[in-house]
Amino acid sequence: MPSSTRTSSSARASARRKPLLICAGVALTAAALGLVSWQAADSGEAPARPAAAPAPRAADSPLTKLARREAGDKLAVGRPDAPVVLIEYSDFKCGYCGKFARDTEPELMRKYVADGTLRIEWRNFPIFGAESEAAARAAWAAGQQDRFLPFHTAAYAEGAKQKGFGEARLLELAREAGVPDLERFEKDLAGEEAAAALAKDREEGYRIGVSSTPSFLVGGRPVAGAQPLAAFEAAIAAAKAQAGR
């Protein structure tokens, strides 16, 4: 398995348990019919490719329906009617999620969100324990005061994850992100709405077989790992062309 992929000890667990959780920095394989399936063998070898099958058109994929396109979505940027929606499943403790957030995402925003081509919708998919979950809740809470993107940027800054995501650190990040009401932030972070939002995002990811971070859907087609900018540009171009047909 590539060194950029971390594997969980749960690989030896029953096949009925949730998929192996890994932090992927390389492309994995999407299963036939457009459903995401990233699995690793007990031996630690790279995931086996599924039997060859024609890739579905994005317009035919049930994954296109996962784009929420809600005008008031606090964890999204870009026009709700943009021709292409990129859905990102990520964890604030995942190093490759941070790499994507620093190196690639700003360019996608500058080039495609700004001109109305692309909408980005974030899904919190914490897989690295209690601090991952706390950071996800905090990001959601910051979003309730329209500061999700600044919080996202601060939490994924170079060296940020090494400082951890304890209670004091999350408040520090909220201040850095310009969250105006920190008392409300703390209440929202610990509230039932944050828990429900996190559960919704995570259930969605597990339902379609997401087992790595970062993972993406671009126009309904899976992309796994912190791919180079050119890979996302090609995926966006293809999805835009398909949307125009």
CYANA upper distance limits for C-alpha pairs under 8 A (distance plus 0.5 A):
  1 MET  CA      5 THR  CA      7.40
  1 MET  CA     44 GLY  CA      6.73
  1 MET  CA     45 GLU  CA      5.46
  1 MET  CA     46 ALA  CA      5.11
  2 PRO  CA     26 VAL  CA      8.21
  2 PRO  CA     46 ALA  CA      7.93
  4 SER  CA     23 CYS  CA      8.14
  4 SER  CA     24 ALA  CA      6.78
  4 SER  CA     25 GLY  CA      5.74
  4 SER  CA     26 VAL  CA      7.43
  5 THR  CA     22 ILE  CA      6.74
  5 THR  CA     23 CYS  CA      5.96
  5 THR  CA     24 ALA  CA      5.24
  5 THR  CA     25 GLY  CA      6.70
  5 THR  CA     26 VAL  CA      7.97
  6 ARG  CA     22 ILE  CA      5.52
  6 ARG  CA     23 CYS  CA      5.86
  6 ARG  CA     24 ALA  CA      7.52
  7 THR  CA     11 ALA  CA      8.20
  7 THR  CA     20 LEU  CA      7.58
  7 THR  CA     21 LEU  CA      6.94
  7 THR  CA     22 ILE  CA      5.48
  7 THR  CA     23 CYS  CA      8.02
  7 THR  CA     44 GLY  CA      8.25
  8 SER  CA     20 LEU  CA      6.62
  8 SER  CA     21 LEU  CA      6.22
  8 SER  CA     22 ILE  CA      6.93
 10 SER  CA     20 LEU  CA      6.71
 11 ALA  CA     20 LEU  CA      6.15
 11 ALA  CA     40 ALA  CA      7.79
 11 ALA  CA     41 ALA  CA      7.65
 11 ALA  CA     42 ASP  CA      6.15
 12 ARG  CA     42 ASP  CA      6.46
 13 ALA  CA     17 ARG  CA      7.35
 18 LYS  CA    206 TYR  CA      8.08
 19 PRO  CA     38 TRP  CA      8.31
 19 PRO  CA     39 GLN  CA      7.03
 19 PRO  CA    209 GLY  CA      7.79
 19 PRO  CA    210 VAL  CA      8.41
 19 PRO  CA    211 SER  CA      6.26
 20 LEU  CA     39 GLN  CA      6.75
 20 LEU  CA     40 ALA  CA      7.31
 20 LEU  CA    211 SER  CA      6.57
 21 LEU  CA    127 ILE  CA      7.21
 21 LEU  CA    211 SER  CA      5.49
 21 LEU  CA    212 SER  CA      6.21
 22 ILE  CA    211 SER  CA      6.87
 22 ILE  CA    212 SER  CA      5.22
 22 ILE  CA    213 THR  CA      7.26
 23 CYS  CA     94 CYS  CA      6.72
 23 CYS  CA     95 GLY  CA      8.27
 23 CYS  CA     96 TYR  CA      7.56
 23 CYS  CA    212 SER  CA      5.71
 23 CYS  CA    213 THR  CA      5.43
 23 CYS  CA    214 PRO  CA      7.47
 23 CYS  CA    225 GLY  CA      8.47
 24 ALA  CA     96 TYR  CA      7.45
 24 ALA  CA    212 SER  CA      6.25
 24 ALA  CA    213 THR  CA      6.28
 24 ALA  CA    214 PRO  CA      7.13
 24 ALA  CA    224 ALA  CA      7.67
 24 ALA  CA    225 GLY  CA      5.52
 24 ALA  CA    226 ALA  CA      7.93
 25 GLY  CA     96 TYR  CA      6.22
 25 GLY  CA    214 PRO  CA      8.34
 25 GLY  CA    224 ALA  CA      8.37
 25 GLY  CA    225 GLY  CA      5.03
 25 GLY  CA    226 ALA  CA      5.67
 25 GLY  CA    227 GLN  CA      7.74
 26 VAL  CA    224 ALA  CA      7.46
 26 VAL  CA    225 GLY  CA      5.55
 26 VAL  CA    226 ALA  CA      7.21
 26 VAL  CA    227 GLN  CA      7.31
 27 ALA  CA    223 VAL  CA      7.64
 27 ALA  CA    224 ALA  CA      5.56
 27 ALA  CA    225 GLY  CA      6.00
 27 ALA  CA    227 GLN  CA      7.62
 28 LEU  CA     38 TRP  CA      7.04
 28 LEU  CA     47 PRO  CA      7.87
 28 LEU  CA    224 ALA  CA      6.35
 28 LEU  CA    225 GLY  CA      8.12
 29 THR  CA     36 VAL  CA      8.27
 29 THR  CA     37 SER  CA      7.57
 29 THR  CA     38 TRP  CA      7.05
 29 THR  CA     47 PRO  CA      8.29
 29 THR  CA     49 ARG  CA      6.75
 29 THR  CA     50 PRO  CA      8.31
 29 THR  CA    224 ALA  CA      8.32
 30 ALA  CA     34 GLY  CA      6.97
 30 ALA  CA     35 LEU  CA      6.90
 30 ALA  CA     36 VAL  CA      5.36
 30 ALA  CA     37 SER  CA      6.12
 30 ALA  CA     38 TRP  CA      7.59
 30 ALA  CA    222 PRO  CA      6.86
 30 ALA  CA    223 VAL  CA      8.45
 31 ALA  CA     35 LEU  CA      5.98
 31 ALA  CA     36 VAL  CA      6.18
 31 ALA  CA     37 SER  CA      5.96
 31 ALA  CA     49 ARG  CA      8.39
 31 ALA  CA     50 PRO  CA      6.51
 32 ALA  CA     50 PRO  CA      7.61
 32 ALA  CA     51 ALA  CA      8.26
 32 ALA  CA     52 ALA  CA      8.12
 32 ALA  CA     53 ALA  CA      6.35
 32 ALA  CA     54 PRO  CA      7.89
 32 ALA  CA     55 ALA  CA      7.17
 33 LEU  CA     53 ALA  CA      8.49
 33 LEU  CA     55 ALA  CA      7.10
 33 LEU  CA     56 PRO  CA      6.47
 33 LEU  CA     61 SER  CA      7.65
 34 GLY  CA     55 ALA  CA      7.29
 34 GLY  CA     56 PRO  CA      6.80
 34 GLY  CA     61 SER  CA      6.60
 34 GLY  CA     62 PRO  CA      8.31
 34 GLY  CA     63 LEU  CA      7.79
 34 GLY  CA    220 GLY  CA      8.49
 34 GLY  CA    221 ARG  CA      7.08
 34 GLY  CA    222 PRO  CA      7.70
 35 LEU  CA     63 LEU  CA      7.90
 35 LEU  CA    208 ILE  CA      6.52
 35 LEU  CA    209 GLY  CA      7.62
 35 LEU  CA    222 PRO  CA      8.33
 36 VAL  CA    208 ILE  CA      6.33
 36 VAL  CA    209 GLY  CA      5.70
 36 VAL  CA    210 VAL  CA      6.50
 36 VAL  CA    222 PRO  CA      6.91
 37 SER  CA    208 ILE  CA      8.14
 37 SER  CA    209 GLY  CA      5.58
 37 SER  CA    210 VAL  CA      6.97
 37 SER  CA    211 SER  CA      8.00
 38 TRP  CA     47 PRO  CA      7.37
 38 TRP  CA    209 GLY  CA      7.57
 38 TRP  CA    210 VAL  CA      7.19
 38 TRP  CA    211 SER  CA      6.35
 38 TRP  CA    212 SER  CA      7.61
 39 GLN  CA     47 PRO  CA      6.03
 39 GLN  CA     48 ALA  CA      8.30
 39 GLN  CA    211 SER  CA      7.80
 40 ALA  CA     44 GLY  CA      6.96
 40 ALA  CA     45 GLU  CA      7.15
 40 ALA  CA     46 ALA  CA      6.61
 40 ALA  CA     47 PRO  CA      5.10
 40 ALA  CA     48 ALA  CA      8.01
 41 ALA  CA     45 GLU  CA      6.42
 41 ALA  CA     46 ALA  CA      7.70
 41 ALA  CA     47 PRO  CA      6.89
 41 ALA  CA     48 ALA  CA      8.39
 56 PRO  CA     60 ASP  CA      6.74
 56 PRO  CA     61 SER  CA      6.77
 57 ARG  CA     61 SER  CA      6.97
 57 ARG  CA    242 GLN  CA      8.46
 58 ALA  CA     64 THR  CA      7.33
 58 ALA  CA    219 GLY  CA      6.73
 58 ALA  CA    220 GLY  CA      5.87
 58 ALA  CA    221 ARG  CA      6.57
 58 ALA  CA    239 ALA  CA      7.58
 58 ALA  CA    242 GLN  CA      7.71
 59 ALA  CA     64 THR  CA      7.43
 59 ALA  CA    220 GLY  CA      8.13
 59 ALA  CA    242 GLN  CA      7.68
 59 ALA  CA    243 ALA  CA      7.93
 61 SER  CA    220 GLY  CA      6.82
 61 SER  CA    221 ARG  CA      8.21
 62 PRO  CA     66 LEU  CA      8.23
 62 PRO  CA    220 GLY  CA      8.00
 63 LEU  CA     67 ALA  CA      8.47
 63 LEU  CA    217 LEU  CA      8.19
 63 LEU  CA    220 GLY  CA      5.28
 63 LEU  CA    221 ARG  CA      7.70
 64 THR  CA    219 GLY  CA      6.62
 64 THR  CA    220 GLY  CA      4.61
 64 THR  CA    221 ARG  CA      8.28
 65 LYS  CA    220 GLY  CA      8.21
 66 LEU  CA    220 GLY  CA      8.38
 67 ALA  CA     85 VAL  CA      7.02
 67 ALA  CA     87 ILE  CA      7.59
 67 ALA  CA    121 GLU  CA      8.10
 69 ARG  CA     73 ASP  CA      8.26
 69 ARG  CA     80 PRO  CA      5.10
 69 ARG  CA     81 ASP  CA      7.50
 70 GLU  CA     80 PRO  CA      6.73
 71 ALA  CA     79 ARG  CA      8.29
 71 ALA  CA     80 PRO  CA      6.31
 74 LYS  CA    140 TRP  CA      8.41
 74 LYS  CA    143 GLY  CA      5.76
 74 LYS  CA    144 GLN  CA      7.05
 74 LYS  CA    146 ASP  CA      6.98
 74 LYS  CA    148 PHE  CA      7.46
 75 LEU  CA    121 GLU  CA      6.59
 75 LEU  CA    122 TRP  CA      6.08
 75 LEU  CA    123 ARG  CA      8.18
 75 LEU  CA    140 TRP  CA      7.88
 75 LEU  CA    143 GLY  CA      6.96
 75 LEU  CA    148 PHE  CA      6.92
 75 LEU  CA    149 LEU  CA      8.23
 76 ALA  CA    119 ARG  CA      7.68
 76 ALA  CA    120 ILE  CA      6.00
 76 ALA  CA    121 GLU  CA      4.84
 76 ALA  CA    122 TRP  CA      6.60
 77 VAL  CA    113 VAL  CA      7.95
 77 VAL  CA    119 ARG  CA      6.26
 77 VAL  CA    120 ILE  CA      5.92
 77 VAL  CA    121 GLU  CA      7.23
 78 GLY  CA     82 ALA  CA      7.56
 78 GLY  CA    113 VAL  CA      5.89
 78 GLY  CA    114 ALA  CA      7.91
 78 GLY  CA    116 GLY  CA      7.12
 78 GLY  CA    118 LEU  CA      6.77
 78 GLY  CA    119 ARG  CA      4.74
 78 GLY  CA    120 ILE  CA      6.92
 79 ARG  CA    113 VAL  CA      8.35
 79 ARG  CA    116 GLY  CA      6.69
 79 ARG  CA    118 LEU  CA      7.98
 79 ARG  CA    119 ARG  CA      6.43
 80 PRO  CA    119 ARG  CA      7.34
 82 ALA  CA    116 GLY  CA      6.25
 82 ALA  CA    117 THR  CA      5.84
 82 ALA  CA    118 LEU  CA      6.00
 82 ALA  CA    119 ARG  CA      6.36
 83 PRO  CA    116 GLY  CA      8.50
 83 PRO  CA    117 THR  CA      6.28
 83 PRO  CA    118 LEU  CA      7.09
 83 PRO  CA    239 ALA  CA      8.40
 83 PRO  CA    240 LYS  CA      6.48
 83 PRO  CA    243 ALA  CA      6.57
 83 PRO  CA    244 GLY  CA      8.38
 84 VAL  CA    117 THR  CA      6.66
 84 VAL  CA    118 LEU  CA      5.45
 84 VAL  CA    119 ARG  CA      6.81
 84 VAL  CA    218 VAL  CA      7.49
 84 VAL  CA    219 GLY  CA      5.81
 84 VAL  CA    236 ILE  CA      7.26
 84 VAL  CA    239 ALA  CA      6.68
 84 VAL  CA    240 LYS  CA      6.40
 84 VAL  CA    243 ALA  CA      7.96
 85 VAL  CA    118 LEU  CA      6.22
 85 VAL  CA    119 ARG  CA      5.23
 85 VAL  CA    120 ILE  CA      6.34
 85 VAL  CA    121 GLU  CA      7.74
 85 VAL  CA    217 LEU  CA      8.33
 85 VAL  CA    218 VAL  CA      6.50
 85 VAL  CA    219 GLY  CA      5.90
 85 VAL  CA    220 GLY  CA      8.41
 86 LEU  CA    118 LEU  CA      7.61
 86 LEU  CA    119 ARG  CA      6.65
 86 LEU  CA    120 ILE  CA      5.32
 86 LEU  CA    121 GLU  CA      6.74
 86 LEU  CA    216 PHE  CA      7.19
 86 LEU  CA    217 LEU  CA      6.05
 86 LEU  CA    218 VAL  CA      4.97
 86 LEU  CA    219 GLY  CA      6.86
 87 ILE  CA    120 ILE  CA      6.42
 87 ILE  CA    121 GLU  CA      5.33
 87 ILE  CA    122 TRP  CA      6.35
 87 ILE  CA    123 ARG  CA      7.57
 87 ILE  CA    216 PHE  CA      5.91
 87 ILE  CA    217 LEU  CA      5.55
 87 ILE  CA    218 VAL  CA      7.07
 88 GLU  CA    120 ILE  CA      7.92
 88 GLU  CA    121 GLU  CA      6.83
 88 GLU  CA    122 TRP  CA      5.44
 88 GLU  CA    123 ARG  CA      6.32
 88 GLU  CA    214 PRO  CA      7.38
 88 GLU  CA    215 SER  CA      6.44
 88 GLU  CA    216 PHE  CA      5.11
 88 GLU  CA    217 LEU  CA      7.25
 89 TYR  CA    122 TRP  CA      6.89
 89 TYR  CA    123 ARG  CA      5.35
 89 TYR  CA    124 ASN  CA      6.51
 89 TYR  CA    125 PHE  CA      5.99
 89 TYR  CA    205 GLY  CA      7.75
 89 TYR  CA    213 THR  CA      6.86
 89 TYR  CA    214 PRO  CA      6.20
 89 TYR  CA    215 SER  CA      5.68
 89 TYR  CA    216 PHE  CA      6.64
 90 SER  CA     94 CYS  CA      7.96
 90 SER  CA     97 CYS  CA      6.61
 90 SER  CA    122 TRP  CA      8.15
 90 SER  CA    123 ARG  CA      7.12
 90 SER  CA    124 ASN  CA      6.25
 90 SER  CA    125 PHE  CA      5.67
 90 SER  CA    126 PRO  CA      7.38
 90 SER  CA    213 THR  CA      5.65
 90 SER  CA    214 PRO  CA      5.31
 90 SER  CA    215 SER  CA      7.28
 91 ASP  CA     97 CYS  CA      7.18
 91 ASP  CA    124 ASN  CA      6.96
 91 ASP  CA    125 PHE  CA      6.01
 91 ASP  CA    126 PRO  CA      5.23
 91 ASP  CA    127 ILE  CA      7.24
 91 ASP  CA    128 PHE  CA      8.15
 91 ASP  CA    132 SER  CA      6.87
 91 ASP  CA    136 ALA  CA      7.92
 91 ASP  CA    213 THR  CA      6.99
 91 ASP  CA    214 PRO  CA      7.77
 92 PHE  CA     97 CYS  CA      7.50
 92 PHE  CA     98 GLY  CA      7.69
 92 PHE  CA    126 PRO  CA      7.88
 92 PHE  CA    132 SER  CA      6.62
 92 PHE  CA    135 ALA  CA      7.03
 92 PHE  CA    136 ALA  CA      7.67
 92 PHE  CA    155 ALA  CA      7.23
 92 PHE  CA    156 TYR  CA      7.13
 92 PHE  CA    161 LYS  CA      7.69
 93 LYS  CA     97 CYS  CA      8.45
 93 LYS  CA    128 PHE  CA      7.28
 93 LYS  CA    131 GLU  CA      8.42
 93 LYS  CA    132 SER  CA      6.44
 93 LYS  CA    161 LYS  CA      6.26
 94 CYS  CA     98 GLY  CA      7.07
 94 CYS  CA    128 PHE  CA      8.41
 94 CYS  CA    213 THR  CA      7.31
 94 CYS  CA    214 PRO  CA      8.17
 95 GLY  CA     99 LYS  CA      6.83
 95 GLY  CA    161 LYS  CA      8.41
 96 TYR  CA    100 PHE  CA      6.70
 96 TYR  CA    213 THR  CA      7.98
 96 TYR  CA    214 PRO  CA      7.22
 96 TYR  CA    225 GLY  CA      7.74
 96 TYR  CA    226 ALA  CA      6.28
 97 CYS  CA    101 ALA  CA      6.64
 97 CYS  CA    156 TYR  CA      8.23
 97 CYS  CA    213 THR  CA      7.06
 97 CYS  CA    214 PRO  CA      5.69
 97 CYS  CA    226 ALA  CA      7.22
 98 GLY  CA    102 ARG  CA      6.59
 98 GLY  CA    156 TYR  CA      5.29
 98 GLY  CA    157 ALA  CA      7.53
 98 GLY  CA    158 GLU  CA      8.16
 99 LYS  CA    103 ASP  CA      6.27
 99 LYS  CA    104 THR  CA      8.14
 99 LYS  CA    156 TYR  CA      8.45
 99 LYS  CA    226 ALA  CA      7.35
100 PHE  CA    104 THR  CA      5.56
100 PHE  CA    105 GLU  CA      6.52
100 PHE  CA    226 ALA  CA      5.81
100 PHE  CA    227 GLN  CA      8.22
101 ALA  CA    105 GLU  CA      5.57
101 ALA  CA    106 PRO  CA      7.61
101 ALA  CA    153 THR  CA      7.77
101 ALA  CA    156 TYR  CA      7.05
102 ARG  CA    106 PRO  CA      7.37
102 ARG  CA    153 THR  CA      8.29
102 ARG  CA    156 TYR  CA      7.64
102 ARG  CA    157 ALA  CA      7.48
102 ARG  CA    158 GLU  CA      8.49
103 ASP  CA    107 GLU  CA      8.05
104 THR  CA    108 LEU  CA      6.93
104 THR  CA    228 PRO  CA      7.75
104 THR  CA    229 LEU  CA      6.12
105 GLU  CA    109 MET  CA      6.71
106 PRO  CA    110 ARG  CA      6.62
107 GLU  CA    111 LYS  CA      6.42
107 GLU  CA    229 LEU  CA      8.40
108 LEU  CA    112 TYR  CA      5.94
108 LEU  CA    113 VAL  CA      7.14
109 MET  CA    113 VAL  CA      5.05
109 MET  CA    114 ALA  CA      6.58
109 MET  CA    118 LEU  CA      8.38
110 ARG  CA    114 ALA  CA      6.08
111 LYS  CA    115 ASP  CA      7.39
112 TYR  CA    116 GLY  CA      6.87
112 TYR  CA    117 THR  CA      5.62
112 TYR  CA    118 LEU  CA      5.68
113 VAL  CA    117 THR  CA      6.34
113 VAL  CA    118 LEU  CA      5.14
113 VAL  CA    119 ARG  CA      6.50
113 VAL  CA    120 ILE  CA      8.30
114 ALA  CA    118 LEU  CA      8.49
117 THR  CA    240 LYS  CA      8.13
118 LEU  CA    236 ILE  CA      8.36
123 ARG  CA    201 ASP  CA      5.88
123 ARG  CA    202 ARG  CA      8.08
124 ASN  CA    136 ALA  CA      6.28
124 ASN  CA    198 LEU  CA      6.70
124 ASN  CA    201 ASP  CA      6.37
124 ASN  CA    202 ARG  CA      7.18
125 PHE  CA    136 ALA  CA      8.27
125 PHE  CA    198 LEU  CA      8.15
125 PHE  CA    201 ASP  CA      7.11
125 PHE  CA    202 ARG  CA      5.73
125 PHE  CA    205 GLY  CA      7.72
125 PHE  CA    213 THR  CA      8.24
126 PRO  CA    132 SER  CA      5.59
126 PRO  CA    133 GLU  CA      5.98
126 PRO  CA    136 ALA  CA      7.32
126 PRO  CA    202 ARG  CA      8.13
127 ILE  CA    132 SER  CA      7.21
127 ILE  CA    133 GLU  CA      8.36
128 PHE  CA    132 SER  CA      6.06
128 PHE  CA    133 GLU  CA      8.48
129 GLY  CA    133 GLU  CA      7.02
130 ALA  CA    134 ALA  CA      6.66
131 GLU  CA    135 ALA  CA      6.56
131 GLU  CA    164 GLY  CA      7.77
131 GLU  CA    165 PHE  CA      5.88
131 GLU  CA    166 GLY  CA      7.08
132 SER  CA    136 ALA  CA      6.72
132 SER  CA    165 PHE  CA      7.93
133 GLU  CA    137 ARG  CA      6.71
134 ALA  CA    138 ALA  CA      6.62
134 ALA  CA    165 PHE  CA      7.48
134 ALA  CA    166 GLY  CA      8.18
134 ALA  CA    189 LEU  CA      8.34
135 ALA  CA    139 ALA  CA      6.61
135 ALA  CA    165 PHE  CA      6.57
135 ALA  CA    170 LEU  CA      7.50
136 ALA  CA    140 TRP  CA      6.82
136 ALA  CA    198 LEU  CA      7.74
137 ARG  CA    141 ALA  CA      6.62
137 ARG  CA    189 LEU  CA      5.75
137 ARG  CA    190 ALA  CA      8.09
137 ARG  CA    194 ALA  CA      6.20
137 ARG  CA    195 ALA  CA      7.64
137 ARG  CA    198 LEU  CA      7.47
138 ALA  CA    142 ALA  CA      6.58
138 ALA  CA    170 LEU  CA      7.29
138 ALA  CA    185 PHE  CA      8.12
138 ALA  CA    189 LEU  CA      5.75
139 ALA  CA    143 GLY  CA      6.71
139 ALA  CA    148 PHE  CA      6.21
139 ALA  CA    151 PHE  CA      6.73
139 ALA  CA    152 HIS  CA      7.18
140 TRP  CA    144 GLN  CA      7.09
140 TRP  CA    148 PHE  CA      7.21
140 TRP  CA    189 LEU  CA      7.84
140 TRP  CA    194 ALA  CA      6.99
140 TRP  CA    197 ALA  CA      8.46
141 ALA  CA    145 GLN  CA      7.77
141 ALA  CA    148 PHE  CA      8.30
141 ALA  CA    185 PHE  CA      6.07
141 ALA  CA    186 GLU  CA      8.25
141 ALA  CA    188 ASP  CA      5.76
141 ALA  CA    189 LEU  CA      5.68
141 ALA  CA    194 ALA  CA      7.46
142 ALA  CA    146 ASP  CA      7.06
142 ALA  CA    147 ARG  CA      5.51
142 ALA  CA    148 PHE  CA      5.55
142 ALA  CA    151 PHE  CA      7.20
142 ALA  CA    174 ALA  CA      7.33
142 ALA  CA    179 VAL  CA      6.77
142 ALA  CA    185 PHE  CA      6.91
143 GLY  CA    147 ARG  CA      5.42
143 GLY  CA    148 PHE  CA      4.46
143 GLY  CA    149 LEU  CA      8.09
144 GLN  CA    148 PHE  CA      8.16
145 GLN  CA    179 VAL  CA      7.06
145 GLN  CA    180 PRO  CA      7.94
145 GLN  CA    181 ASP  CA      8.48
147 ARG  CA    151 PHE  CA      6.65
147 ARG  CA    177 ALA  CA      6.91
147 ARG  CA    178 GLY  CA      7.40
147 ARG  CA    179 VAL  CA      6.51
148 PHE  CA    152 HIS  CA      6.45
149 LEU  CA    153 THR  CA      6.62
150 PRO  CA    154 ALA  CA      6.65
150 PRO  CA    176 GLU  CA      8.48
150 PRO  CA    177 ALA  CA      5.27
150 PRO  CA    178 GLY  CA      8.02
151 PHE  CA    155 ALA  CA      6.49
151 PHE  CA    173 LEU  CA      6.97
151 PHE  CA    174 ALA  CA      6.84
151 PHE  CA    176 GLU  CA      7.99
151 PHE  CA    177 ALA  CA      5.33
152 HIS  CA    156 TYR  CA      6.65
153 THR  CA    157 ALA  CA      6.54
154 ALA  CA    160 ALA  CA      7.88
154 ALA  CA    173 LEU  CA      6.85
154 ALA  CA    176 GLU  CA      7.49
154 ALA  CA    177 ALA  CA      7.12
155 ALA  CA    160 ALA  CA      6.28
155 ALA  CA    161 LYS  CA      7.46
155 ALA  CA    173 LEU  CA      7.26
156 TYR  CA    160 ALA  CA      6.58
156 TYR  CA    161 LYS  CA      7.55
159 GLY  CA    163 LYS  CA      7.69
160 ALA  CA    164 GLY  CA      7.80
161 LYS  CA    165 PHE  CA      7.73
163 LYS  CA    169 ARG  CA      8.09
164 GLY  CA    169 ARG  CA      7.54
165 PHE  CA    169 ARG  CA      6.01
165 PHE  CA    170 LEU  CA      6.28
166 GLY  CA    170 LEU  CA      6.67
167 GLU  CA    171 LEU  CA      6.97
168 ALA  CA    172 GLU  CA      6.79
169 ARG  CA    173 LEU  CA      6.71
170 LEU  CA    174 ALA  CA      6.64
171 LEU  CA    175 ARG  CA      6.72
171 LEU  CA    182 LEU  CA      7.98
172 GLU  CA    176 GLU  CA      6.71
173 LEU  CA    177 ALA  CA      6.54
174 ALA  CA    178 GLY  CA      6.79
174 ALA  CA    179 VAL  CA      5.90
174 ALA  CA    182 LEU  CA      7.91
175 ARG  CA    179 VAL  CA      6.29
175 ARG  CA    180 PRO  CA      8.36
175 ARG  CA    182 LEU  CA      8.23
179 VAL  CA    185 PHE  CA      8.08
181 ASP  CA    185 PHE  CA      6.74
182 LEU  CA    186 GLU  CA      6.72
183 GLU  CA    187 LYS  CA      6.94
184 ARG  CA    188 ASP  CA      6.49
185 PHE  CA    189 LEU  CA      6.49
186 GLU  CA    190 ALA  CA      6.91
187 LYS  CA    191 GLY  CA      6.47
188 ASP  CA    193 GLU  CA      7.91
188 ASP  CA    194 ALA  CA      7.03
189 LEU  CA    194 ALA  CA      6.61
190 ALA  CA    194 ALA  CA      7.51
190 ALA  CA    195 ALA  CA      8.31
191 GLY  CA    195 ALA  CA      7.19
192 GLU  CA    196 ALA  CA      6.60
193 GLU  CA    197 ALA  CA      6.58
194 ALA  CA    198 LEU  CA      6.62
195 ALA  CA    199 ALA  CA      6.59
196 ALA  CA    200 LYS  CA      6.60
197 ALA  CA    201 ASP  CA      6.88
198 LEU  CA    202 ARG  CA      6.62
199 ALA  CA    203 GLU  CA      6.36
200 LYS  CA    204 GLU  CA      6.68
201 ASP  CA    205 GLY  CA      6.89
202 ARG  CA    206 TYR  CA      6.73
203 GLU  CA    207 ARG  CA      6.39
204 GLU  CA    208 ILE  CA      7.06
205 GLY  CA    209 GLY  CA      6.77
205 GLY  CA    210 VAL  CA      5.55
205 GLY  CA    211 SER  CA      8.34
206 TYR  CA    210 VAL  CA      5.91
206 TYR  CA    211 SER  CA      7.66
210 VAL  CA    215 SER  CA      7.61
212 SER  CA    224 ALA  CA      8.06
212 SER  CA    225 GLY  CA      8.27
213 THR  CA    224 ALA  CA      8.12
213 THR  CA    225 GLY  CA      7.11
214 PRO  CA    224 ALA  CA      7.02
214 PRO  CA    225 GLY  CA      5.73
214 PRO  CA    226 ALA  CA      6.99
215 SER  CA    222 PRO  CA      7.95
215 SER  CA    223 VAL  CA      6.63
215 SER  CA    224 ALA  CA      5.06
215 SER  CA    225 GLY  CA      6.29
216 PHE  CA    221 ARG  CA      8.49
216 PHE  CA    222 PRO  CA      6.20
216 PHE  CA    223 VAL  CA      5.49
216 PHE  CA    224 ALA  CA      6.54
216 PHE  CA    225 GLY  CA      8.43
217 LEU  CA    221 ARG  CA      5.56
217 LEU  CA    222 PRO  CA      5.04
217 LEU  CA    223 VAL  CA      6.48
218 VAL  CA    222 PRO  CA      6.97
218 VAL  CA    223 VAL  CA      7.60
218 VAL  CA    235 ALA  CA      6.96
218 VAL  CA    236 ILE  CA      7.05
218 VAL  CA    239 ALA  CA      7.50
219 GLY  CA    236 ILE  CA      7.83
219 GLY  CA    239 ALA  CA      5.69
219 GLY  CA    240 LYS  CA      8.35
227 GLN  CA    231 ALA  CA      6.62
227 GLN  CA    232 PHE  CA      7.74
228 PRO  CA    232 PHE  CA      7.58
229 LEU  CA    233 GLU  CA      6.71
230 ALA  CA    234 ALA  CA      6.62
231 ALA  CA    235 ALA  CA      6.75
232 PHE  CA    236 ILE  CA      6.48
233 GLU  CA    237 ALA  CA      6.57
234 ALA  CA    238 ALA  CA      6.68
235 ALA  CA    239 ALA  CA      6.65
236 ILE  CA    240 LYS  CA      6.47
237 ALA  CA    241 ALA  CA      6.65
238 ALA  CA    242 GLN  CA      6.69
239 ALA  CA    243 ALA  CA      6.56
240 LYS  CA    244 GLY  CA      6.78
241 ALA  CA    245 ARG  CA      7.22
